[in-house]
Structure formats: C-alpha cells, structure tokens
Amino acid sequence: MTMIKKIEYRATTFTQERGRQYFCAGAAILISLFGLYIYFVAGSVFNVLARKSIETKMTSLTADIGNMEHEYLTKNGTIDAAFASEHGFVVASKVDFVSRNTAVGLAPSTGHAF
C-alpha cells in the first residue's frame, strides 16, 4: 500500500468515526430533549388537574362558610339578656382592669441572630 492510499484510508476512517460520534451525540441530545418535553408537559397537566381540584374544594368550602354564616345570623338574633340569665350568666357588678409596668429596651447585641 502506498503512502497516499494509507492517508486516504485513515482520512476516510477518521471521517466515518467522527460522523458516528456526531450522530450518537445528536441522537442523545434529541432523546434528552424529548424526555424533557414529556416531563414538562406532564408537570403542566398535573398542575392543571391539581388547580381544578383545589378550585372544587374552594367552592365547597365557600358554600360551607355561607351556610355557617347563615346559621350564625339566625342564632345571633335569639341571644338576649333573658337567654343569658337563663343559662347562668350574670352582669358584672364591678369591672377591674389590670396593668403592669414593663421595661422595654434593647438587649445588648451578642452577634448571634435568632
């Protein structure tokens, strides 16, 4: 084999190997991008489903709050002084308030954050 034929053979072999490497790298990149696409689409779908579930729960809780407010308003009108005295509540004869002196200041800094 002559020297030129050896160089041509090596160049062809090198080019074929390089082409295989480029193809494998491109295929790996495409597969990775497809996997990321599936991951993000699935994440979006799950987030939409979670949001719809939360909205359904919010609607249910809002209805429950409305029912409780209605119940409160209907019972609120029935409580008066006579009802309270029937159940043992009495009017306070003398009201005392308690207070204390507190010293408020800054503690010396030790350099430690809490």
Secondary structure as GFF3:
##gff-version 3
##sequence-region A 1 114
A	DSSP	alpha_helix	3	76	.	.	.	ID=ss1
A	DSSP	alpha_helix	81	86	.	.	.	ID=ss2
###
